[in-house]
Amino acid sequence: MSHTVITIARQYGSGGKTIGKMLAENVGIHFYNREIIRLASDESGINERLFGAADEQPKSGILGRIAKKVYTGEVLPPDSDDFVSTDNLFNYQAKIIKQLAEEESCVIIGRCADYVLKDYDHVISVFIHAPADFCFEQAMAKNSKTEDEMRKFIQKKDKYRGDYYKYHTGQEWYDARNYHLCLDSSKLGFEGCVEAIKAYAKVRGLEMK
């Protein structure tokens, strides 16, 4: 492959999405976040609102059924009773993620993209994290919630992301073994994280263009 895909999983408030955007702009490649929902909707014909409602937010009681729902790559046809199920919505997003990975260099945020693309040699999977106080300060600077509301919101968002990841992959979101790079944005800064990813790509002999 002459191109490289960077997947970014991130704690809420760590700046992972911002770092992804900065990286994409720095090297001149596309950045995909919620655009994947639109593309999956176009591909499947399923209303985009259904994808949005299920986006990184598993249904209650989902963890009890994890072992049966790990992503395998199958996309269900329109005549299936489960065509618009949470699992099939994820499957269509995964299908788009794979198509993008085969066509171009890009940055993909969230959606278990590291797991979906785990067998692709031209992928760099990154987890952006930071201490709770740093994430809290970053989140407060961009939102109008009270401090108590924000702390609860961050906890809830990260729990959603962890549950979503475990449901679709059977693995732990926080486990460093799932990623090539785990970067503390509070220590490196956003620019430093961008440079660290670029340096890692260079060591791997991967080109981002």
Secondary structure, DSSP 4 states (H G I P E B T S, - for coil): ----EEEEEE-TTTTHHHHHHHHHHHHT-EEESTHHHHHHHHHH---HHHHHHHTT-PPTTGGGGHHHH---S----TTSTTTTSHHHHHHHHHHHHHHHHHH--EEEESTTHHHHTTT-TTEEEEEEE--HHHHHHHHHTT----HHHHHHHHHHHHHHHHHHHHHHHSS-TT-GGG-SEEEEHHHHHHHHHHHHHHHHHHHHT----
